[in-house]
Amino acid sequence: MEENNVYQYKINDGKATLYRVYGNNGHIVLPEQIDGYPLVSIGPYCFSRSQRIPGDAIYSGEIDNRFELCGPLVESVEISHSITFIDSHAFYNCKKLQHISLSASLKDIGGDIFVNATKLHDITIREKASCPTILRAILHQISWDIEIHFQDLSLFYPEYYEVYDEIGPAHLFGMNIQGEGFRLRQCIKEDVVNLEEFDSVFEKLCKDESAKTLIHFALVRFVQNPEFYKPYILEHQKDVERFENLNLCLIDSLLAHAALTKESLDVLIAQSRSASETTQLIAYKKKYFPVKKMSYSFEDF
């Protein structure tokens, strides 16, 4: 918890910039204030083992037995509502960072803040999808698979690659972007995701992306737009059965919209990893595929 951490920071115009966190938990929750000063920015290389700490930075307390929470020790960071700016290379080489949470108060970020943080696959934005956010700038720095979770919906952005091809005898090169993940990242208008445009890219995805990517994309969007993605999901039930992040809520939603067959549900029951999950899946089966009771008349005997 943040109250157990010690912060190294600097004051400018009565506001704090964070340069280091010391603690014993890699799941970091940043405070709104440090020593009474509003925390408004995260300094360069703040969570990286590389240091860019001003000589006049001060500590919020005694470090004691706390660790310098940087590099591989950082697993998740909840960025407080008060923070409006993250400086360059803030998460450089955070190779075990998996999740970041932020709000629409974050207005600007520096360059290369996620270099080598390629295990970051989930970002939560504590706002509704209709709220303008800094998502475009964030996605510009993440080319690998990433899920974005708003308060009311989630989106999956597949990875893309930038390939440089030689196009002339004088060693001239042109950049070729491979993967529809780049196109999806452009579906943002006035800092808000254009969901209609986002969904329209799915047809192109079906021609170019792997089955694993397609079912991931379809299942994440199914929750909000079930009728659009139901035909694809029904045609690819085997991919649904193999999807690693298939949780009970999603299964219930699929069943409620008749997008999961009884046969696939039986497969999920057979490969369930816990007794509680098996019990719930069996309950779903009884609810959505009830066994018809046999009735007889005296004429049958």
N, C-alpha and C positions, 0 to 999 in steps of 0.2 A: 504493500500500500504506500501511497505517496508520503504519508506522514512519517514513515520510517526512513525515507531517503534524505540525503544531504545534497544540496545543489551548489554548484559553482557558477556564479553569475556576475553580471556587471550592470550598473545602473546608468541609464542615459535619460535625461529629462524626466526623472522620477519613474521610469519604467525599466523592467528587468529583461535582460537577454540571457538565456541559458547557455552555458558552455559545457557543463558536465553534470552527470548524475551519479551518485554513489549510493549503493544499497545492496540488498541480498536477494532480490527478486527480478528476474529478467522480464517480467510483465510490468511495465512501467506506466503509471498513471500520473501525468503531469498536473501540478496544481494551478489554480487561477492566479495565486499570488505567492511570492517568496519574500518572507520577512516584511510583509505589508505592502510590497511593491507589486503592481500588476505585471504578470509575466506575459509579454507581448511577442517575443520572438525566440527562435532557436538558432543559435550561432552556427557557423561553419564547422563541419566535422564533429558536431556535438556528440554523436553516438558512434563515431569512428575511433579506432585506436590511434589514428593520426590526430595530432593535437594542434589546435589553433586557438589557444587560450590566452587572452590578454594578461599581461603581467599584473594589472591592477584588479583582476577578477577576485571576488571575495566568496567565502563559504557561508552557507546558512547554518552550519553547525559543525560538530566534530565528526570526522570520518570514522574513527574507531575501527571496528572490524568490517566495515562495509567495503564492497568491491567497486571498482570503477566500471560502471555499466556501459560497456561499449563493445563494438565488434561482435564476436560470437556469443556474448553474454546477453545480448538484446534479443528478446523473442517477440514482444509486442509493445506497442506504445499507444497510449490514449492521449491525444493532443487536446489540451484544454480549450475551452471556448474563447479564452482571452487571447490566444496566440493568433496573430495575423500574418506572420512571415516565418518561413523556414529558409535558412541560408544554404548555400551550396555544399554539396557532399555531406549533408547532415547524417545520412545513414550509409555512408561509404563503407563497403566491406562488412556490413551487418549480415553475414551469410546465414544466420539462423532466424532472422526477422521474418515472421509469418503473417502478422496482422497489424494494421494501423487503423485507428479511429480518429476522425476529425469532424469539424463542423463547418458551416458556411462562413464562419468568421475568418477562416484562413483565406487570405486574399492574394498572396504572392509566394512563390517559391524560387529558390536559386537554381543553378544548373547542376546536373548530375547528382541529385540528392539520393538516388537509389542505385548507384553504380555497385555492381556485384551483390546486390540484395535480391538475388533471383529466386529465393524461397518465399518472397512476399507474394502471396496469391489471394489475399483478401484485404479489402479496404472498406471500412464502414464509414459512411457519411451520415452523420446524425441529423439528417434533414429529409424532407420528402423530395422525391425526384423532380418535382415542379419548381423547386427552389434553386436559384442560380448559385453555382459553386465553382470551385477551381478545378473541377474534374478534367477539363481539357488539358490543362498544363501538366497535371499529374500523369495522365495517360500518354502524353508526349514523351515522358521519360521511362515508360514501362513498355517494352516490346514483347514480353513473355505473357503467358496466360494469367489473367487477373479477373477476380470477381469483385464487383462493386455492389455494396449493399446499402440501399437507402432505407428510410423508415418504412416505406410502402412497397418497395419492389427491389429485385436484384437483377444484375446484368452480368453476363459473362463476355469478356473480350479475349478471343483467342490470340495466340502469339503471331507475330509476323517477322519477316527477315528483310534486311536491306542487303542486296547483293550488287556488287559493282562489276559490270561487264565492260571489257575492252571494246570500244566502238570505232577505233581508228588506228592507223599505223604509227602515230606519234604517241602511243601509250595514253590515249584519251579514254576516259572511263565514264560510263553513265550508270546512274543508280537505278536498280530494278527492285521494286518492292514485291515480295512474295508473301501471300497470305492475306485473307480478307479481314484479318484483325485490324489492319491499318485503315481500311475503309470504314469499319465500324467505329473507330475512334474519331472519325470526322462527323459523326451524326450528332453534333451538338450545336445548337443555335442559341445565341445570346446566353451562353453558359448554362443551358438546360438541354438535357438529352431529348432529341427528337425521336420518340419511340416508334412512330410510324415509319420513319426512314430507317431506323435501326432494324425493325422486323423485316423490312423489304429487302435487306441484304441477305436474308436467310436462303433465298433461292440460289444466289451466287455461291454461298457457302457450300451448298449441297453438291456443287460441281467440283469444288477445289479442296475441301477439307476432309479430314479423316472421319471415320464413323464415330470414334471416341469423342472428337471435338464436337461433332454435330449433335450427338445425343446430350452432351453436357449443355450446349447452347439451348437446345430445345426444352430440356427439363427445367432449366433456370427460368426461362421466359414463360413456360407453361402456366406457372402460378398466376400470372396476371393476364395472360392472353391464351387461355386453354384451347379455344376453338381453332385458332390459327395453327397451333403446333400439334394438335391431336392427331391429324392424319399421319404425320411423319412418325410420331411416337408409336402409333398402332402398327405401322409397317416395320418397325424396328424394335420389337419387344425383346429380342435377345440382347441388344445393346442396353436396353433399360435394365435387364437383369444383371448385367456386368458393371453398371455404373456404381462407382465406389461411394459416392456421397448421397445415395438414395436413403433419405431419412423417413421416419414414420409419417410425418406431416405431408410430405410430398407424395408418398404412397397413397395416403388417404385422399388427397386431392385428385390423383390420377384415377382412383377407383370411383370417386364421386362423379367424375366426368366420363366414365366408361372408357378410359384411355389405358387401362391395364387389364389384361385378360386373366381369367381364372387360372389358366395354365402357367402364366408368368408369376402370378401370386403364389402358386404352389412351389415354384422354383425358389422364390424369395424366402418362403417358409423353410424349405429344406436347407438353404444356405445361411439362415439366421445364426448369429453368433452369441446370442444371449437368450436366457429363458424368458425374460420380460418382453423382449422383442418378438419372440416366437408366439407368446401368448397374445400380444396385440395384433399380430398378423392373422392369427387364427380367428380372432374376434372380427377383424375386417372381412375375412372370408365368409363368416356366418352372416354378417350384415349385408354384404354386397352380392353374395352368391348363396342365398339360403337354399337348403335342401327341401324340395317339395315333399310334403307328407302324402303318403299313399292312402287313398280312400277306397273302400270296398262296399259292394252292395250284396244282398243275399243272393242275387241272381248269378254272382260269380262262383257260387259253390254248388 
